[in-house]
């Protein structure tokens, strides 16, 4: 689905714009919103790129598990997530261990980097080696929850039950405020995953009232979660340094849901092209690597170049490096680790699904 490749890349660029033009004060040595005052109100909304990732993930992961067993699903996720993640972890450890880079330094010990290699560091109360890793913990918990469906066997009715139970349980966890339940049920992120799954049911089976109710309920819960996340950032940095209004958040979330609904209904379709495939393939490495690239490169450029030139060069370098990571490292590793299929007819759909997987 080429449209998902494009949306994933847009989401990654949105997150990059938020970090480069609003969030990374320590990288610039100044408040980015003051360096880019005209762009900051729009770039600040890039914080919601992760929310789009989560909705796409719900859509694609349900597509991935349909007709698969537990072993196949687990292997596909390991092959998809870990190679690029390990490479990014090595890059982070190398930049902070071998250079004088200070911005965004996680200040981790060797043992803590090794725990990060499992991707379960938050389970052990160990800090992330890179700030962007936080969303991977949400993804992993989603995979663990959806394993229930994989074990039971994925059917239309079971997916509806799963989505309904998870959505109600997440709302209950939010109201109770129990930290253990919140960690398991993820009330702030569950609506995005459920919305993506419901939209995939609509895409696969056609419109029906119950999936659309799930999408509508998820949309309402998502507005609350998104506003809370933006408010938390504003409280941390101040509105001047995070100039994002509630109205703009609501509009952005509405557009995200509208675009994904158009995808589900088949009204937004793009012809598969090599360029779109390349953008989709670059997305995950770009998400993982853009922070460490900025921390290493921006301080070297900012003294000699205007801020806009520094931002453009750093973005181009991040995209080029990310594609190189995919083409020359991640993809060869995935080819080695993926199980061989008996025939081309059974292999082709799996490759297509893997191409659109999202963390």
Secondary structure, 3 states (H helix, E strand, C coil): CHHHHHHHHHHHHHHHHHHHHHHCHHHHCCCHHHHCHHHHHHHHHHHHHHHHHHHHHHHHHHHHHCCCCHHHHHHHHHHHHHHHHHHHHHHHHHHHHHCCCCCCCCCCCHHHHHHHCCCCHHHHCCCCCCHHHHHHHHHHHHHHHHHHHHHHCCCHHHHHHHHHHHHHHHHHHHHHCCHHHHHHHCCCCHHHHHHHHHHHHHHHHCCCHHHHHHHHHHHHHHHHHHHHHHHHHHHHHCHHHCCCCHHHHHHHHHHHHHHHHHHHCCCCCCCCCHHHHHHHHHHHHHHHHHHHHHHHHHHHHCCCCCHHHHHHHHHHHHHHHHHHHHHHHHHHHHHHHCCCCCCHHHHHHHHHHHHCCCC
